[in-house]
Structures are given as structure tokens and as C-alpha cells.
């Protein structure tokens, strides 16, 4: 895989490479680059990971695109033998949970950083990376998300559930970085942001929206050059409000425990990071207008915890193949629709079950009435929805509920569904600082509300 670099050199090199590759790699050059990197990663994993050695057997690395897939459950169950540094799952998990509890993220396992994902469904992933991988991640992120670097440098503030000493790589002489936990009270966050206004403000859209309410009221007084939405689905109406209230562009980062998958370009289009990960896809639904897929990713750089042919649980709508005026040939994502587990099911007239995607249900609710301030849709069983509405001041529940009911029923009819049990009630959606916001949720069979 090449000689090890010092962390400082790795950061600078990855910064330059990220800027260079984003425009240079496309077509046959990108395919060749991915093939060489992927074969190298597969060979390294086979030599140093007992799990991958057993999984692949004698299968040649040239066939990496058709090797067996894994998912989060498989990765976590086999982490002790999947990682290439012989770190036991129990040791890594104990270190990560202790850091979460104490909020002191300086702890390591040897020279490795250990972290936890935010866990959309409560099933949290764990990652292990070394200093060189940290530096490479930091250099790439700064190259692709930071506003222009000015004389005073760049000030970045991130709100997220989990911290990590991974973020300390972003603290450089020309780069000021601060991280806040999502449990930070809004009043405290407003005070601290006013004291140290960022050039780039990043966080889940639900938290950024709460901050935007304070910006609208004049209590928060910052002028970021860019907002970065992370961790949750960015809905169109929230994006519009954020853009108007902060008077700046709103971009996205699509990242998970398993890799940095998507970053918005200067035009705001969400590009797959195809020099970092190979994104293969399995079709979920294809229409004339769009293609819904679930991604299978192979990280082209990570060695400590190799991610090879890893199936995510997300649903993406990919844009048609066309060049972006930003100059990059990397594919673009039209929208992140939600989790595969949250696809709702309804009985058709012939008795078959039809799937309705989270983004489709969100659209039904949002187009029903401008009086819907916040909402949550839960499916507890097939052919049923419970809709919880938080309304704007002065709105009358019965009136809004009637509009929402009609909009959902009409939307379901368009999907070929004639009958559904709809319960519409008032109430604030549930918020968890330990989980990502999911406005549309399908509950497991054993779970009720």
C-alpha cells in the first residue's frame, strides 16, 4: 500500500490530492484508478485480516467487484478479526463508550482512534483508524467542504452526537475547529456561536433549523459563508429556510462509519466521492424519472478496518448521467431518501404488498398545509400510518388534519393503494440526542409506540 507518511504530510498530500482528483479523474482514468486501489486494498485485507482471508479464500483480487458483501451486523459481529490490528471488539467498544460518557475523546487503543457512529436506528457502528488515516480524512474534508481559505484562515463549527479525537486533526494554525455535542442547549450554543462565529457551520438539519429560529429572532447573529447538513435527510423546505435565514449556501456531506461517500460541490450538487470509495448499486426501484438504489461501498484507502463490498441500508435517488458545470466527472445524488427499513408497505386491491418510500410520504405531508411546523409519520403495521403534527401558532388541528388526510389518501391512490388506516394526532415529534432524526419510521414488528 506504499510507505507510511507522517500525519502532517498525509494531511497536506490528501488536501492537494482531493483538489486534484475531483476534476482530473473521470471515465476510463477513474475506472482504472478505482480498480488499482481496490485490488491493493483487497490484497492487504486478505494478508492482514483473518475475517477477509476466510471470506475470500483463493478468489483473485481482480474479481473484487463480485466478492461477497457484508453489512453492519456482519462487521460488528466479526470486528475482532476483521480489523487488521488485532483489536478486540470488547476493548474498542469499552474505549468508545467511556469517551462518550466522559466527553473526553483523547483515549486511544494504542495509536488508534476509536469512535461510534450516531446510529440512525440505534444500532451504532464502530470505527478504528490510525493517525495517517485521520490525517488523510481531515485533508480531504477541508479541501472539499471549506470556503475559500483567507488570510485569517477558516473557522469551522460542527454539531454532532459523537465526538472523536479524529476532529482534532482539523485544528491547525490556519484552521480553527470547534465541536459541540447535540445535547448542548440551544441557549448555550447561541452564546458560544456569537462569541466565535464560524465561516462554516455544520450539523444535522434538525439542529441547524433550531439555530435558524434564533437567527430569525435576532438572538443568533452569525454570517457563515456556508452551512453543511450532515447525518440526517435534508428536506427541501428545511434547506430553503436555512438558506434564507442565514443568507448563505446550504451544502451536504453524506458520511457514515464506513466512509465519506458524498460531498456537495460549489454548485450544491451532491457528488459521490469516487476517488475515496467505489459505490456499486442494487436497484430498489427504477422509473423513467429516477432510479432508486441501495449502495454497496468499497473504501479505497482504509487499511485498519477495511470496508469492502459493504451494503448500506440507505435509499438513494441517483441523477441521470450528465456533466456538472463544477468540472467534476463524479456521479451525483439527486436526493437521499432515507433508510431501506423505513419503506412503508400497503396492501393493494389484489392482496399484494406495495412499497411507498419515505421521501414520497414526506412530500404528501409537506404539500398538504403550510401550517405544519413539524411532523412525524410512523408505520406500526402494514397498511397503517400514524401521523403526529406540530402546528404553527393559531392553526386549527381539525382543519389541518383534514388536509393532511386528503393529501395522503390522494398520494396513496396514485401509488395504486385504495385503503389505509390513518391516525392523525397533535404532538411534537420525538427527538433523541442519541439517534438521527427520522421523520418517517417503520417500526420493527416487536416495537410499538
Secondary structure, 3 states (H helix, E strand, C coil): CCCCCCHHHHHHHHHHHHHHHHHHCCHHHHHHHHHHHHHHHHHHHHHHCHHHHHHHCCCCHHHHHHCCCECHHHHHHCHHHHCCCCCCHHHHHHHHHHHHHHCCCCCCECCEEEEECCCCCCCCCEEEECHHHHHHHHHHHHHHHCCCCECCEEEEEEEECCCCHHHHHHCECCEEEEEEECCCCHHHHHHHHHHCCCCEEEECHHHHHHHHHHHHHCCCCCCCCEEEECCCCCCHHHHHHHHHHHCCEEEEEEEECCEEEEEECCCCCEEECCCCEEEEEEEEEECCCCEEEEEEEEECCCCCCCCCCEECCEEEEECCCCCCCCCCCCCEEEEEEEEHHHCEEEECCCCCEEEECHHHHHHHHHHHCCCEEEEEEEECCCCEEEEEEEECCCCCHHHHHHHHHHHHHHHHHHCCCCCCEEEEEECCCCCCCCCCCCCEEECCCCCCC
